[in-house]
Amino acid sequence: MEVDYVIHYQFANIDRSQATQEFEKLTQALASVGLATEVRVGDGQSLLIFTRVASEQHLFGEVYRSRIRDWINGVRTAAPKRETEEALREEPLYEAERLRIIYQLITNPPTDGGAGITPKEGEWKNVDSVFALHDHTHNKAWIKKWSTQWFLKPEDIDEIRDKFGEKVAFYFAFTQSYFAALTFPAAIGASAWLLLGNFSLVYAGVSCLWCVIFVEYWRHQEVDLAVRWGVRNVSRIEHKRKGFNYEFETSDPVTGEKVQIFPATKRLQRQLLQIPFAIAAALLLGTLIATCFGIEIFISEIYDGPLKSILVFLPTGILTTGIPVLTGILTNFATRLNDYENYETRGSYDDSLTEKVFILNFITSYLPIFLTAFVYVPFASIIVPYLDVFSLTVRPFAENDKQLKAPETGFVIDPSRLTKQVIYFTVTAQIVNQGMEVVIPYLKRRGMTKYKEVQNERAAKKGGAVPPPSENDEPEEAAFLTRVRKESELDHYDVTTDLREMVLQFGYLSLFSVVWPFTAVSFLVNNWLELRTDAIKICVEMQRPTPWRADTIGPWLDSLAFLTWLGSITTSALVYLFSNNGLGPDGSPAEIRGWALLLAIIFSEHLFLVVRWMVRLAISKLDSPGRQKERRERYVVRQQYFEESLNETAKLPAMGELNEEVNRRTLEDEARQGSLRDSRVEDRFWGRQRGWKETAAVGRNLIESASTEQEKKAQ
């Protein structure tokens, strides 16, 4: 149907007259930016507004402005040609670029040439979504192709970029690079697991080195991809955030344009609230996790009463229920704190929110293993007597007090507990997450469809059934509108969620793989499936992503670097603590020496810093097709400007063409002109010889006279 975007407008919760006014304003705003519209009924309480560019010439103008903006901000090496059609023949408009430009036409503020329609914000809170339609033919071919090949080719990632934009393509490129790089630690880990066992010093060193190389190589590869896709430095192009509240306007001292200012000192004061937020989040989540950890230890290691095999899952149930609720509350608070910090651009806002969410994910993902590794196994015999408080959780099920106390012969530490926990997070949790991503949304969607059918059947029996929206559809449009209505009900795809999942997985590898060296093998298998299931998720379970541009994976790269640094510390600590069957260097927690542990950590960290500097220096020397392309483009631009300058110079008359015949009349004219104006030394100096021919003649006479004098002296 040649539809560019669909706008889903909900009016179930507002007055009909207000809905009419809003809808008229909506269509008028779309028409003001050159978009044609058609409207059809949605689900009975909503409308579907179909939009497309009314004129290709208008689109060409937007493409030219977009590429000019890229050139001004250093994304492009040369200015685009003014003849847009010719420029598009040389550099065709790919699908994601077209959709991005049209999306910005819809959502950008009027001051930037857009309609200013921002879904679920401000005056457009009843606009539920703005989305492009899926290309199902391409999606089916995409899934079929990926399901039959082991490794993805660069052309496959380029195809994602052309369809879904650079931001989504960067995620798939990162995951593919990560998957390919995992083959080495998987092979080393499997060998270490079979030959060296857990907590191997050799494997620990190789694992830390691999993490450093991978992060620095990806940092290098990001630049290569950004150049290849023509988005290098695209992060410099800042998009104003609609929620930004400025305090005053002033003139830019360089450009003279009006700029909106929010004092940096005031924002810094607000950003300092991140410190108490991080502390509060750590205390709340840490308390819940530590409490459940203590309960689980008490039930599994001390309690010896009825229903033990069932009660041991009580902490898991508490965590499964409590962690999502508490994380949701803290995420909501983090979002409000981010709003309060009042960021001017969308990019800075998203980066700050990502950092806050990473703190929450770090606590919930890694704290249980930290407690087991650095509290339970080394010091369990010391802290167990203080776990009596958790007996309240199972007291109703105990037959006597003896079942609630540790054995008199002493408490026996389970050194395999740490390994089992790492296996759970690196294998079982990954499988569960795959199900939550693909299976649960599918069942949820099918369940909602079935629920609506049952509701309609009940209403029909009572005589109050509402006719389905498709009843008045034109026959030639029926199948198309049914598909659009289904897509309008799908969730919005957020690539940040998938990136966060990969970064957290990398954290398990860098922090705790020395506990179970087979970790990389598990992740290798999981990530092969992850690439395919994410493709299916985008095609089937989500609306088509908005094709935003990016030149990096954003703050997640800093998170990778942080986890690599922290991994050098935790790995050295784990090797020191558990190199002797997990019971400390001498088999007793009392023999763990603090100074030796601290020395191991400091040595490992400093070694990490030296190795990272060497790896970064070595990788910076590597060349790549992207960097070669960048140098080639810059050379072509410089050569073009140089040749243009030479061509302009060639149009000037040569000095020989300026020579005039020197005779009595010209000399008299020159003398007359000199008498009419003040004569300067410089003018007299440059006026003695006229043109190169006279200069050559004078020079010849001087040479001949000098030769004559030399001959006389010789005689």
Secondary structure, DSSP 8 states (H G I E B T S, - for coil): ----EEEEEE-TTS-HHHHHHHHHHHHHHHHHTTEEEEEEE-SSSEEEEEEEES-HHHHHHHHHHHHHHHHHTTSSSS---S-HHHHHHHS---HHHHHHHHHHHHHS-GGGTS----TTSGGGTTEEEEE----HHHHHHHHHHHTT-SS--HHHHHHHHHHH-HHHHHHHHHHHHHHHHTHHHHHHHHHHHHHT-SS-HHHHHHHHHHHHHHHHHHHHHHHHHHHHTT-TTGGGS--B-TT---SEEEE-TTT--EEEE--HHHHHHHHTTHHHHHHHHHHHHHHHHHHHHHHHHIIIII--STTHHHHTTHHHHHHHHHHHHHHHHHHHHHHHHHHHH--SBHHHHHHHHHHHHHHHHHHHHHHHHHHIIIIIHHHHHHHGGGGGGGGGGTGGG-SSGGGGS--TT-----THHHHHHHHIIIIIHHHHHHHHHHHHHHHHHHHHHHHHHHHHHHHHHTT-----GGGG--TTTHHHHHHHHHHHTSB---HHHHHHHHHHHHHHHHHHTTT-TTHHHHHHHHHHHHHHHHHHIIIIIB--------SS-TTHHHHHHHHHHHHHHHHHHHHHHHTTTTS-TTSSGGG--HHHHHHHHHHHHHHHHHHHHHHHHHHHT---HHHHHHHHHHHHHHHHHHHHHHHHHHTS--HHHH-----HHHHHHHHHHHHTS---HHHHHHTSS-HHHHHHHHHHHHHHHHHHHHHHHH-
